[in-house]
Amino acid sequence: MPGGLRERRRVTGAARALAVLVAAALLWVAGPHVVLRIVESQAFATPPAGTLLPDALGAPSRQLSFASGDRRLRASWVPTEGLAAPALAIFHGDEEELSRWAGVQAHLHAADIASFVFDYSGYGASSGTPSVARLQEDARAAWQQFVALTPHAHRRVALGFSLGSAVLADALGDLQPPPHAVVIGAGFASAREMAVSTGLVPGWAAWVLPDVWNTERALAGIGPPLLIVHSRNDELIPAEQASRLCRAARGPRRMVLLDGMLHDDPLEPARSQAFWGVVIDAMRSGDFGAAGDARRACGTP
């Protein structure tokens, strides 16, 4: 994680915690819907649009705009020469926008894998403001765009990174046609637990948060094969949460734990080879996970 992002999270932590405590008081008066709106107003870090394109890194792209409800979302599409090549739709994390993923898209392009990244409502140049409901709507609209762009791809895969893992899991049942496989990178088990572990709320106040983005619960009904990639050294989301996500899934699944990577390292070209090597190998081979005993498939962190 860049130093500026760490500092921003420290600075905003107290303000967010205060907002949640106010929400706790209002819960007794106005109910959980008001609490959710207050939390949503503090929970999302929406950076402005950057300028780096995959084209500058050797990967010709198309910069797209499409509708999601009453909003316009922006996306970056990097195709491959082979129309049947595997294609990856990326649901990115918080404090990110398209330009942060330009290097990843260039890396995937070099591996002959098409990629599609989009900005949620309020992120980058996408219009509107984010909310749990809007990001679910964004996920459905983005998947429709991705499917339309990849009519001949022999394998469509959805990848959720960090916050994007929860967005993807929340919308997964509505994605049609369903992805051939799902990849969860640096994902968390539930938004409530993340709020506690990042200092947004103290543990004793977690009950006040609506139980949205419970990825562990969402993955319990997953159909497509599931690959989970996480680092034992993730300073933001403990690897134990990755194991829980893997054990929660009921279909074919596989977990790969890496060493020495921090949470945001998959976005840094010099430190991302191990992470994307696992994803690229699975995209090429189709080996995302196999049915079988959870202990053998998921291991221990």
C-alpha positions as CSV (number, residue, x, y, z in Angstrom):
1,M,0.0,0.0,0.0
2,P,1.5,3.4,-0.9
3,G,2.4,5.6,2.0
4,G,-0.2,8.2,1.1
5,L,-3.0,5.7,1.3
6,R,-1.8,4.4,4.7
7,E,-1.8,8.0,6.0
8,R,-5.2,8.7,4.5
9,R,-6.7,5.6,6.3
10,R,-5.2,6.7,9.6
11,V,-6.5,10.3,9.3
12,T,-10.0,9.3,8.3
13,G,-10.3,6.5,10.9
14,A,-11.3,8.7,13.8
15,A,-13.9,10.5,11.7
16,R,-15.4,7.3,10.5
17,A,-15.5,5.8,14.0
18,L,-17.3,8.9,15.2
19,A,-19.8,8.6,12.4
20,V,-20.5,5.0,13.3
21,L,-21.1,5.9,17.0
22,V,-23.6,8.6,15.8
23,A,-25.2,5.9,13.7
24,A,-25.5,3.7,16.8
25,A,-27.4,6.5,18.6
26,L,-29.7,7.0,15.6
27,L,-30.4,3.3,15.3
28,W,-32.7,3.6,18.3
29,V,-34.6,6.4,16.7
30,A,-34.6,5.9,12.9
31,G,-33.7,2.2,12.3
32,P,-31.1,0.3,10.3
33,H,-31.7,2.0,6.9
34,V,-30.6,5.4,8.3
35,V,-27.6,3.7,9.8
36,L,-26.6,2.1,6.5
37,R,-26.8,5.5,4.7
38,I,-24.6,7.1,7.4
39,V,-22.0,4.3,7.2
40,E,-22.1,4.4,3.4
41,S,-21.3,8.1,3.4
42,Q,-18.1,7.4,5.3
43,A,-17.1,3.9,4.0
44,F,-16.0,4.6,0.4
45,A,-12.8,6.3,-0.7
46,T,-13.4,7.4,-4.2
47,P,-10.3,8.7,-6.0
48,P,-10.5,11.0,-9.1
49,A,-9.7,9.6,-12.5
50,G,-6.0,9.1,-13.3
51,T,-4.4,9.6,-16.6
52,L,-2.3,6.4,-17.2
53,L,-3.8,4.1,-19.9
54,P,-2.7,0.5,-20.8
55,D,-1.8,1.9,-24.2
56,A,1.2,3.7,-22.7
57,L,2.4,0.3,-21.5
58,G,2.0,-1.5,-24.8
59,A,-1.5,-2.8,-24.5
60,P,-4.0,-1.1,-26.9
61,S,-7.3,-0.3,-25.1
62,R,-10.8,1.0,-25.6
63,Q,-12.0,3.4,-23.0
64,L,-15.8,2.8,-22.6
65,S,-18.8,4.4,-21.0
66,F,-22.0,2.6,-20.2
67,A,-25.2,3.0,-18.2
68,S,-25.9,1.7,-14.7
69,G,-29.2,2.9,-13.6
70,D,-29.2,6.7,-13.9
71,R,-25.4,6.8,-13.8
72,R,-22.6,6.5,-16.4
73,L,-19.7,4.2,-15.6
74,R,-16.3,4.2,-17.2
75,A,-14.3,1.1,-18.1
76,S,-11.1,0.0,-19.8
77,W,-11.2,-2.9,-22.2
78,V,-8.0,-4.5,-23.5
79,P,-8.7,-7.2,-26.1
80,T,-6.4,-9.8,-27.5
81,E,-5.8,-10.7,-31.1
82,G,-7.3,-14.1,-30.6
83,L,-11.1,-13.7,-30.2
84,A,-11.4,-17.0,-28.4
85,A,-8.7,-16.1,-25.8
86,P,-9.8,-16.3,-22.1
87,A,-11.1,-13.0,-20.7
88,L,-11.1,-11.6,-17.2
89,A,-13.5,-9.1,-15.7
90,I,-12.0,-7.2,-12.8
91,F,-14.0,-5.8,-9.8
92,H,-11.4,-3.5,-8.2
93,G,-10.9,-2.4,-4.6
94,D,-11.5,0.7,-2.7
95,E,-9.3,3.8,-3.2
96,E,-8.7,2.6,-6.8
97,E,-9.7,3.6,-10.3
98,L,-8.9,2.6,-13.8
99,S,-5.4,4.0,-14.1
100,R,-4.2,1.9,-11.1
101,W,-5.0,-1.2,-13.1
102,A,-3.3,-0.1,-16.4
103,G,-0.1,-2.1,-15.5
104,V,-2.1,-5.2,-14.7
105,Q,-4.0,-5.0,-18.0
106,A,-0.8,-4.6,-19.8
107,H,0.6,-7.7,-18.0
108,L,-2.5,-9.7,-18.9
109,H,-2.4,-8.6,-22.5
110,A,1.2,-9.8,-22.8
111,A,-0.1,-13.2,-21.5
112,D,-2.8,-13.2,-24.3
113,I,-5.6,-12.7,-21.8
114,A,-8.3,-10.1,-22.5
115,S,-9.3,-7.8,-19.6
116,F,-12.1,-5.5,-18.6
117,V,-11.9,-3.2,-15.6
118,F,-14.6,-0.7,-14.6
119,D,-15.1,2.1,-12.1
120,Y,-18.0,1.9,-9.7
121,S,-20.4,4.8,-9.2
122,G,-18.4,7.8,-7.9
123,Y,-15.0,6.3,-8.6
124,G,-12.7,7.8,-11.1
125,A,-14.8,9.5,-13.9
126,S,-17.9,7.4,-13.2
127,S,-20.9,9.5,-12.2
128,G,-23.0,9.2,-9.1
129,T,-22.1,8.3,-5.5
130,P,-21.4,4.8,-4.2
131,S,-23.7,2.7,-2.1
132,V,-24.1,-1.0,-1.5
133,A,-27.2,-1.2,-3.7
134,R,-25.6,0.9,-6.5
135,L,-22.4,-1.1,-6.5
136,Q,-24.5,-4.3,-6.9
137,E,-26.3,-2.6,-9.8
138,D,-22.9,-1.5,-11.2
139,A,-21.7,-5.1,-11.1
140,R,-24.6,-6.4,-13.1
141,A,-24.3,-3.7,-15.7
142,A,-20.6,-4.2,-16.0
143,W,-20.9,-7.9,-16.5
144,Q,-23.4,-7.3,-19.3
145,Q,-20.9,-5.1,-21.0
146,F,-18.2,-7.7,-20.5
147,V,-20.3,-10.5,-22.0
148,A,-21.1,-8.3,-25.0
149,L,-17.4,-7.6,-25.6
150,T,-16.4,-11.3,-25.4
151,P,-18.9,-13.3,-27.5
152,H,-16.2,-15.8,-28.6
153,A,-14.1,-16.1,-25.5
154,H,-13.8,-19.8,-24.5
155,R,-13.5,-18.8,-20.9
156,R,-15.0,-15.8,-19.0
157,V,-13.7,-15.3,-15.5
158,A,-14.7,-12.8,-12.8
159,L,-12.1,-11.5,-10.4
160,G,-12.8,-9.5,-7.3
161,F,-10.0,-7.8,-5.5
162,S,-10.3,-6.6,-1.9
163,L,-13.5,-4.6,-1.7
164,G,-14.3,-5.9,-5.2
165,S,-14.5,-9.5,-3.8
166,A,-17.5,-8.4,-1.8
167,V,-19.1,-6.5,-4.7
168,L,-18.6,-9.6,-6.9
169,A,-19.9,-12.1,-4.4
170,D,-22.9,-9.9,-3.6
171,A,-24.0,-9.8,-7.3
172,L,-22.8,-13.3,-8.4
173,G,-26.2,-14.9,-8.5
174,D,-27.4,-12.2,-10.9
175,L,-24.6,-12.5,-13.4
176,Q,-25.9,-14.1,-16.6
177,P,-24.5,-16.1,-18.2
178,P,-22.6,-17.0,-15.1
179,P,-18.8,-16.8,-15.2
180,H,-16.9,-20.0,-15.9
181,A,-14.9,-19.4,-12.7
182,V,-14.4,-16.8,-9.9
183,V,-11.2,-15.5,-8.5
184,I,-11.1,-13.8,-5.1
185,G,-7.9,-11.8,-4.5
186,A,-7.1,-10.4,-1.0
187,G,-10.8,-10.8,-0.1
188,F,-12.5,-10.3,3.3
189,A,-15.0,-12.5,5.1
190,S,-17.5,-9.8,6.0
191,A,-17.7,-6.0,6.0
192,R,-18.5,-6.0,9.7
193,E,-15.2,-7.7,10.5
194,M,-13.3,-5.3,8.1
195,A,-14.8,-2.3,9.9
196,V,-13.4,-3.6,13.2
197,S,-10.0,-4.7,11.9
198,T,-9.4,-1.3,10.1
199,G,-10.5,0.7,13.1
200,L,-13.7,2.1,11.6
201,V,-15.6,0.8,14.6
202,P,-14.6,-0.8,17.9
203,G,-15.4,-4.4,18.3
204,W,-18.2,-3.8,20.8
205,A,-20.0,-1.5,18.3
206,A,-19.9,-3.9,15.3
207,W,-23.5,-5.0,16.0
208,V,-24.7,-1.6,14.8
209,L,-23.6,-2.2,11.3
210,P,-26.0,-3.8,8.9
211,D,-24.8,-7.2,7.9
212,V,-24.1,-6.4,4.2
213,W,-21.3,-7.7,2.1
214,N,-21.0,-10.9,4.1
215,T,-18.7,-12.7,1.5
216,E,-18.4,-15.8,3.6
217,R,-22.2,-16.3,3.5
218,A,-22.4,-15.4,-0.2
219,L,-19.8,-17.9,-1.3
220,A,-21.7,-20.7,0.5
221,G,-24.0,-21.0,-2.5
222,I,-21.4,-20.4,-5.2
223,G,-21.7,-22.5,-8.3
224,P,-18.6,-21.8,-10.5
225,P,-15.2,-23.1,-9.6
226,L,-13.5,-20.7,-7.1
227,L,-9.8,-19.8,-6.8
228,I,-8.7,-17.8,-3.8
229,V,-5.3,-16.0,-3.9
230,H,-4.1,-14.3,-0.7
231,S,-0.9,-13.4,1.0
232,R,0.2,-14.6,4.4
233,N,1.7,-11.1,4.9
234,D,-1.4,-9.1,4.0
235,E,-1.4,-6.3,6.6
236,L,-5.0,-5.3,6.0
237,I,-6.9,-8.6,5.7
238,P,-5.5,-11.7,7.6
239,A,-5.0,-14.8,5.6
240,E,-7.3,-16.7,8.0
241,Q,-10.2,-14.9,6.3
242,A,-9.2,-16.4,3.0
243,S,-9.3,-19.8,4.5
244,R,-12.8,-19.2,5.8
245,L,-14.0,-18.1,2.4
246,C,-12.5,-21.2,0.9
247,R,-14.1,-23.5,3.4
248,A,-17.5,-21.7,3.0
249,A,-17.7,-22.5,-0.7
250,R,-19.5,-25.7,-1.6
251,G,-18.4,-26.2,-5.2
252,P,-14.9,-26.8,-6.7
253,R,-12.4,-24.5,-5.0
254,R,-8.7,-24.0,-4.4
255,M,-6.7,-21.6,-2.3
256,V,-3.2,-20.4,-3.0
257,L,-1.4,-18.5,-0.2
258,L,1.6,-16.4,-1.1
259,D,4.5,-15.1,1.0
260,G,6.0,-11.6,1.3
261,M,3.2,-9.6,-0.4
262,L,1.4,-6.7,1.1
263,H,-2.3,-6.0,0.4
264,D,-1.8,-3.7,-2.5
265,D,1.2,-5.4,-4.1
266,P,-0.8,-7.0,-6.9
267,L,-1.2,-3.5,-8.3
268,E,2.5,-2.8,-8.2
269,P,4.4,-4.2,-11.3
270,A,7.6,-4.9,-9.5
271,R,5.9,-6.9,-6.7
272,S,2.9,-8.6,-8.5
273,Q,4.4,-11.4,-10.4
274,A,3.6,-14.2,-7.9
275,F,-0.1,-13.1,-7.7
276,W,-0.7,-12.8,-11.4
277,G,1.3,-15.8,-12.2
278,V,-1.3,-17.9,-10.3
279,V,-4.2,-16.2,-12.0
280,I,-2.7,-16.4,-15.5
281,D,-1.9,-20.1,-15.1
282,A,-5.5,-20.8,-14.1
283,M,-6.9,-18.7,-16.9
284,R,-4.9,-20.7,-19.4
285,S,-5.4,-24.2,-17.9
286,G,-8.9,-23.9,-16.5
287,D,-7.6,-25.2,-13.2
288,F,-9.4,-23.0,-10.7
289,G,-10.5,-25.6,-8.2
290,A,-11.6,-29.1,-7.8
291,A,-14.4,-30.7,-5.7
292,G,-13.2,-32.5,-2.6
293,D,-12.4,-32.3,1.0
294,A,-12.3,-28.7,2.3
295,R,-9.2,-29.4,4.4
296,R,-7.2,-30.6,1.3
297,A,-8.6,-27.8,-1.0
298,C,-8.2,-24.9,1.5
299,G,-5.3,-25.8,3.7
300,T,-4.4,-23.6,6.6
301,P,-3.0,-20.0,6.6
